[in-house]
Amino acid sequence: METRTDVLLITANVGSLFDNVGEIQSGWLQEFYATIQRHRPQFIALHFQEVGGKDYMLNMGHAENFFRSIESSGEMKTYDRTCIYVDNQFKAEDRFTALGSMYFIHASLKDVYQYDFAVKDFKVVSGQSKFVGSLDGVATVEKEKFPKNFWPDFKWSRKGFMRTRWLIHNQGLDLVNVHLFHDASNLIACNSSPSVYSDNRRTALRYVIDRVSHSAGSTLPFFLFGDFNFRLDALSLVQDLSTATDVQTVTKDGSNEVEKIIWEEKDNDHKVVLHIETKLFDYLHQSVFRQDNGQALLKYDKEVAAFHDVIREEEILFPPSYPYSEDYSEPTQYMTTRCPAWCDRVLLSPAAQRLLHRCDDEGDMGVVYNTLGPNICMGDHKPVFLFFSLKTKCF
């Protein structure tokens, strides 16, 4: 007999929450609880990246308080089973990923099992389990930092992935928390299409997919959700944004190294249309990134296309998820540090997508793919969620 289990998957880069403890964190939690109240999922998976923020040595305590506030909140009291994994061992430079994953199971949901990678079998989930530390030796989670040779020309950062495996009413699935590396320089990103950063992300993501597909026994439907740091194809985007302009390239004194590129209108007092530096992307008409949820820019969102053979995604109907202003009074404004992009995603294997129950004549909500807090400051990343009814089998 086919059954349905309502599932909520959320990915959130929360680095700025710990660098700006206060109103932003409070608003974030309110939006999270409101989303649960609206959809009433039976199974919740929260994937966090950048736990502790940029200054993680100082802020890791704030991160632990944040997780504790969620698991102990009144809004979560009907979820009687929890599994929490937080990699906070920043002193272990060769293994630290700053990833955190939280899973909540509602009291109404029976027959939930979690995979033990050591004994290679599923075990029933009961009570609360919490692992905060290096996670080495924790049998119910796989965690890996990407090899350093994945980006030999750039700083080795805390990027990697974390996987858990579940069995819900006899339907198995893998949930993978992913954090790929970012664009270090806007100027370098504009040099080629695809950019060198895009190439490196592709290598890392293919590595994750291969690991998920060829380890831990048989391959199961999988969901990859995290901060993929996917960016718009900068070279073609800039070319289109700067038509009918004059361009000025400024180099550093005494060298050929480009310091900034400025595009000015040919008339209209030579107003600056676009100004790019290593960590500056200032476009005059920023509204294009929000207008019609940025749909006109999706043609530059090309990084997922390289995985069309193994990855699916629901239709994107929300604006770019990054980089939003961290000013609480400007929740819909983008910062001018980077070109806005859909960095935060929920990706599915074809087998996983077939498990999503679609809207029918009974008025079911079907599948919802959106951001949390579109009109609330949530930090520089808007969390992205996928809500759906999972097709399961009950015997």
N, C-alpha and C positions, 0 to 999 in steps of 0.2 A: 504493500500500500504506500502510495506517495504521500509524503507530508511536506510541510513548509516550516522553515525556521527563519525568523526575521533576524538579519545580521547587519551590524553597523561596523564598517571599517573606517578608521580615521588615521590620517598621517599628518604629523605636525612637527615642523622644525621649531623648537621652543627656545632656541638660544637667547633670543632677545627678552624672553620672559624673566630670565634670571639676571640679566644685565639691567633690567628696569622693573624690579619687584615693586608691586603696588597696584595702581589702577589697571594696568594692562593685564596682569595676572588675574585680577578679580573679574574683569570683563570676559577674559578667556574662559574661565570656569563657568560663568553664567551662561555663555553661549553653548558650551559643551552640555551642560545639564538641560538647557532648553531643547537642544537637538534630541537628546534621549527622551525627553518628555513628549516631543512631537512624533517620534517614530516608534517608540517603545520596543526596541530590539530585545531579543532574547540572548543574543551573543554579541559582545562588543570587543573589538580589537583596536587598541590604541597603539600606534607606532610613533615613537618620538625620536628626533635626531637633535644633535647638538645639546645633549643634556648637560647642564651646567653653564652653557653659554661660552663666550670667548674666553672669559677669565674663570675657567672651570675649577682651577685650584682654590679660588676664593668662594665660588658660588655653588659648589656641589652640595653644600648643606641646604641651600635654598631649594635646590632641585629635589632633594629627599623630602623636604617639607611639602613641596608641591604634590608629589606622588602620594604622600600620606594624607593630604587633605582630600584627594579624590577618593581613595579607597575607604576613608572613614566618614565620608559625607552622608547625610541623610538621603540625598538623591539616589545613592547607590545601595541603599539598604536592602532592596529586593533582589539584589544579585548576591547569592549566597556562596558562590565559588569564585575565587580570584587567583590568577597566576601573574606574577610580576617579575620582570627581569630588568635590571638596570646595571649597565656596565659603567662603573664610576672609578675604575682603577687607572687614573691618569698617570700614575708613576710607571706603569708598564707600557712604555712608549711603543713597543713593537706589537702590542695587542689591543690597546685602548681604542674604542670606537665611539664612545659617547652616545651609544644607542640605548633606548629604553622601550620595553614592550609591556603593555598591560592588557590582560584579558579578563572579562567579566561575564559570568554565566548566570542567567536569571533562574530563580527558583522554579519556574514553570518548565524549564528545559531539562529533560531527562536524557539519559544515554549519551553522555559526552565523555570522550576519552582523549587522552593526550599521549603522544608517542614518546617512548623512552629510547633515545638513540643508542644507549649502551646495550640494552638487552634486546633491542630491535622488536619491540612489541608495544601495543597500546595498553595504558593503564587508566582506570576510572579516575575522573577528576572529582576531588572532594575537598571541602574546606578552603582555607587560604594558604597559598604558598608564595613566598617572597624571597627573591635572591638578588641581593645588592652587593656588588663586588666585581671580581674579575670574571665570574661566570665559568671559569675553567673547572671542569669536573661536574658541572650541572648537566645531568643526563637528559633533561627535557628541552634543551635548547642547543642549537648550533650557532656559534658566533665566530666571525672571521674578519680580520682587518685585511684590506687589499694589499697584495705584495707591493713592495716599494718600487719595483721595476715597471709598474703600470704607468707611472708618470715620472721618469728619471730626470726630466728637465725642470721639475717643479717641486716645491716643498712637500714632503711626505706628511699628509694630514690625517686626521682621525676619521677615515672613511672606511666603510665596510658593510657587512650585512649580518642579520640575525634571523634564524629560522625556527619556527615551531610547527609541529604537525598535529592535526586534530582529526577526530572521528566523531561526527555528529549524526546520530540516527543512521549509522552504517555508511555514511558518506565521508570519505577521507579527503583532506585538503591540506595544503601547505600554506602558511602565512609567513611572508618574508619581509622583514624591515630592511630597507635599503637606503644607503646614503652615498651617492656618487659625488665626485669632486667638482668644484666650481670653476668659473672663468676667473683666472687671476688678474687678467688685464683686458679691459675693453679694447685697447688698441691692437693687441695680438689677436683677439677674437675676430677683428675686422679684416685680418690679413688674407684669409682664405675661406673657401666654402667647399666642404665643411671646415670648421675651425679645428685647430690642433686639440682643443679641449673636447670638442665633440668626438673626435677620434678616440681619445683616452676614455671618455665615458662609455663609448660603444664597447671597447675592450673589456671594461670592468663589468658592464651589464651582461655581456655574453658569458663572462666567467660565472656570474651568479646563476644565470639560467642553466648553464651546463652543470653546475654543482647541484642545483635543485632537481634537474632532470635525470641525473645519473648516479645518485647516491641515496643512502638510507632506504634500500629496498626498491620496491616498485614505484614508478612515477605516478604522482597523484595530481589532480587539478591544483593549480597554484595561483595565489594572489601576491603580487609584488606591490607594496605600497610604502612610499617613503619620499625623501627629497632626492630626486634624480638629477637635480640641477640642470635639466634640459633647458637650453636657451634657443632663442630665435636665431635663424641663420643671419648673423650680423652683417656680413658683406652684402648680400642681396637686399636686406632690409635697409641698410644705410643708403645704398644706391637709389632705392625708391623714395626714401624720405628726403633726399637731398637733390632731387631734380630741379633744374632751373636755379641753381645757386652757384656762388663762387666759393671755392675751397682754399683754405690756407693751412699749410702744415708747418708747425712750429717745432724746431729741434732744440735739444739741450745745447747749451753753450759749448762750443768746441768739439761737437760730435755730430754724427748723423742719426743719433737716436731720436725718434719722434717723441715729443713730449705732449703734444696736443694737436687735434685737428678741428678746425672751425669751418662751418658752412654758413655763408651769409646770403641773404636775398640779393638779387642783382639790382633791385631798386628798393623802394620803401625804406630809405635811409640805411640800407645794408643791415637790416635787422638779423641778428644771429638766429638761425633756424636750429642748428645742431652743433653741440660742443662735446667732444669726446676726449677724455684723458684716461689714464690707467684705471682709475676708480671714479670716473665721472661719465655719465651719459645723460646729457641735459638737452631734451628735445622740446622745442617751443610749443608744439601742439600736443601736449600730454594726453588730452582728452581722447585721442585715437585709441589709447590702450584700454579705455573704459567704455567707449561708445559701442553699443550693440555687443557688449561683453567681449570686445576685442576680436570679434569674429573675422574682421578683415585681415588680421595678423596671423591667423592660423596657418595660412599658406607658407609662412616662414618657420613654422614649428615642424621640423623635419626629422628630429632624432629618433622618434618612435618608429618611423617608417622603415628604418634599417632592420627592424625586428618583426616585420609583417608576417613572417613565417611562423613565429612562435608566440606572439603577443597580440592581445586585443585590448581595446579601451572603449568605454562608453563615450558617447558624444560629449564634447566639451562645450558647455553653455554658460561658463562663468569667466570672468576676466582673469588675466594673468595673476598668479598667486603670490608673486614676489617682484620687486621689493617694496613693500608698503611702508609708509611713514610710521615711525615709532612714537610720533606725537599723538597723544590720546585724543586731541581735538581735531585731528585730520585722518580719520579712519579709512577714507577712500582715496587718499592721495598717495602717489608713488614717490619714493625717494629718487634722487637723480644720480645715485651711485652706479646703477646698472640698468640696462634695458629691461623693462618688464617682461616676464616670461612665465610659462606654466611649468615651474620647477617641481611642484608637488603633485603627485599623480597616484592613481590606483590602476595598475595594469594587471591583466588576467591572461592566463593560458586559454587557448580555445576551449579546452575541456571545462575550465572553470566558468567561462562565459555561458556555456550551455546549461549550467546549473542555476542560472538566474531566472527566477520566475517573472515573466513579464505581466504588465497590466492586462486585466481581462474585463469581461462584462460585469463582473461582480463589484467593480469599483475599487479594486486593489490599487494601492499607490504605485506598485511596480518598482522600477529601479530609479533611484535618485542619485545623481552624481553632481556634487556642488561643493561650495566652500562654506565653512563655518564663519559666522560673524562678518558678513559682507559690509555691514554698516557700523561695525564696532572695531576699535583698534585691537588687533590680536598679535601685535608685534610685526616684524618685517615679513613674515610668512603668514598667509591665510591658511589655516588647516583645510584640508580637502577630505571629503568623505564620500563613501559609496554605501548606500542603504539598499538592501534587496531582500527578497525572500529566497532562501536557499532550498532548492529541490532536494529532499532527502527521502530515504526509504525506511519505513518502519515495519518490521516483521512481527 
